[in-house]
Amino acid sequence: MQLELELFLFLDENNDSTLQSFLNRLCSSAKKQHKAPSRPTKAALFFSDFPHLIKNVRNGFVSKGYMTPSGHVHCGIIEVAWKADCEHVTLKAMPSITQAHIKPNSFEKMKVDLAFQLFGDQVIKGIFLHKEKINSVYRTVQPTEEFLLRFNRLIRVMTSRTSDTALRPKRGNQQFLEEFLNHLDAWEECTKTIGGGFLSESTAAGLRVTVKSTLDLLTYLSTTEGFKYLLTCRLSQDKLENFFGIIRLSAGCNDHPTVSQFLVTVNLMTFYNLAKSPRGGNCASGVVKALLSPASLKSTPPKNLLVSINDLLEKGRVDEAEEIIDSAVARNDHSSYTEKRSHSALTYYVHTTLLAMLPERLWRRIVALLVRLVCAQHKTRQQWM
């Protein structure tokens, strides 16, 4: 199945935030199907960054708590369980929970892993193990426990990475997401009489839009495309953040690259991996792969082809080596991009070859070839501009 990415710009005449106004429109017409502007026959689905939504839920939970239909939920119960667990010298139920999870500072509030771990299995097990200690401090524990269990399952459903935990049609996880949307409506209706205790308007709208779009995407893939399951982790924006992060770091610390720098970096990334995501960053570690996948090429150059190219370069027959490299370039749907970017790839290949063998008698021929390549590349960049 071919997937395409389209970028839309939404403008609002009101004084409210553009994103907030757009999410409110989606929530008010959640049952309507929005058509893609470029393809009216296709439906447009909208997703918020799910890890960011969980961080917003966590921030409100640790600051003041929420007033759910079951009762008041807050982080004080987790703090009591954590302190009781720290007194254990032997095995612990919450070994990974620290002060940063319960009372995060401004920097720690930005980390996704801390938010996910606060709604993780260790916290639920710790509350169950130290329930007697918690009951001696607080009267009710059940509302907070139900709140943690609900968001724990929501995280597992919305971040599935394997076929065993994937979202499947007409299964328990799909029913859970539908029940979660109903729970948000009941929760919001309950807090209207109280005057507070619900999620922020942007967080609630983001959760509704993301969960509803996930269900619509599952229905489309299972009924139209014949998919058996959906790996919801693929809906995350981490890869986009990694992609633009590498572009900003490609030529040093440059948060605002120019148009030329952006095009050159994307040009290089079509045939070479620039870097890995930084350790300890906000996104999960991963490598940004080449934009042209191996499936778009007809075949991988055999070893004897590379050997023949090296032999021709050693003998000084640079023109014949250039013809072999040009003939090996696949002509496919990306032919226009390949023609424009093949000079950069050839320059990189010749440069690495020269590092291995530098016979003096070839310098004049190779320098002439490089001058021709630079001139051709400069001409191509002028066409881009």
Summary of the structure (lengths in Angstrom):
residues: 385
radius of gyration: 27.6
end to end distance: 32.9
largest distance: 88.2
contacts: 1004
relative contact order: 0.08
helix: 59%
strand: 3%
